[in-house]
Amino acid sequence: MADRLRKLIAYGIITGEPDPSDGRRQIYLLTAKGIDLAPVLTEMVLWAAGHKKTENQALVRLMREDRRNFWLEFGNAGPRE
């Protein structure tokens, strides 16, 4: 997992910063580039859910009902660069 996080940082998809309450931990945040992946990832999740049962039906239902608002809410989590 640490290797994957390093790669995501290197590709500019996430950033990491020390947790202010515990400096030993990192908080990972999406960058604007990472947030731009929301539509692609949404479609991948929906494709997968169409072919295999998923544990998170509520998320899949939300994505199916209103993709655009889902992406906007996702983006409102706020990238930090």
C-alpha positions as CSV (number, residue, x, y, z in Angstrom):
1,M,0.0,0.0,0.0
2,A,2.8,2.4,0.8
3,D,4.2,1.9,-2.7
4,R,0.9,2.6,-4.2
5,L,0.5,5.8,-2.2
6,R,4.0,6.9,-3.3
7,K,3.1,6.3,-6.9
8,L,-0.2,8.3,-6.6
9,I,1.8,11.2,-5.1
10,A,4.4,10.9,-7.8
11,Y,1.7,11.0,-10.5
12,G,0.1,14.1,-8.8
13,I,-3.2,12.4,-8.0
14,I,-2.9,12.8,-4.3
15,T,-0.9,14.8,-1.8
16,G,0.1,13.7,1.7
17,E,0.5,15.9,4.8
18,P,1.2,15.1,8.4
19,D,-1.9,14.6,10.6
20,P,-1.9,17.7,12.9
21,S,-3.1,15.6,15.8
22,D,-0.6,12.8,15.3
23,G,2.5,13.6,13.3
24,R,3.3,9.9,12.8
25,R,0.2,9.6,10.5
26,Q,-0.4,11.1,7.1
27,I,-3.6,12.5,5.7
28,Y,-4.0,11.9,2.0
29,L,-6.0,14.3,-0.2
30,L,-7.0,14.3,-3.8
31,T,-5.4,17.0,-6.0
32,A,-7.4,18.7,-8.8
33,K,-5.9,16.1,-11.1
34,G,-7.2,13.3,-8.8
35,I,-10.6,14.9,-8.6
36,D,-10.7,15.1,-12.4
37,L,-10.6,11.3,-12.3
38,A,-14.0,11.1,-10.6
39,P,-16.1,10.6,-13.8
40,V,-13.8,7.9,-15.0
41,L,-13.7,6.1,-11.7
42,T,-17.5,6.4,-11.3
43,E,-18.0,4.7,-14.7
44,M,-15.5,2.0,-13.7
45,V,-17.4,1.3,-10.4
46,L,-20.7,1.2,-12.2
47,W,-19.3,-1.1,-14.9
48,A,-18.0,-3.5,-12.2
49,A,-21.3,-3.3,-10.2
50,G,-23.1,-4.3,-13.4
51,H,-21.0,-7.5,-13.6
52,K,-20.5,-8.4,-10.0
53,K,-22.4,-7.9,-6.7
54,T,-20.9,-5.2,-4.6
55,E,-21.1,-4.6,-0.9
56,N,-21.7,-0.9,-1.3
57,Q,-25.1,-0.8,-3.0
58,A,-25.9,2.6,-1.5
59,L,-22.9,4.2,-3.3
60,V,-23.7,2.5,-6.6
61,R,-27.3,3.7,-6.3
62,L,-26.2,7.3,-5.6
63,M,-23.8,7.1,-8.6
64,R,-26.5,5.8,-10.9
65,E,-29.2,8.2,-9.9
66,D,-27.2,11.4,-10.5
67,R,-23.7,11.1,-11.8
68,R,-23.1,14.8,-12.3
69,N,-24.1,15.8,-8.7
70,F,-22.0,12.9,-7.4
71,W,-19.0,14.2,-9.2
72,L,-19.6,17.7,-8.0
73,E,-20.0,16.6,-4.4
74,F,-16.8,14.5,-4.8
75,G,-15.0,17.6,-6.0
76,N,-16.3,19.7,-3.2
77,A,-14.3,17.6,-0.8
78,G,-11.6,20.1,-1.8
79,P,-8.3,19.4,-3.4
80,R,-5.2,20.7,-1.7
81,E,-2.2,21.4,-3.9
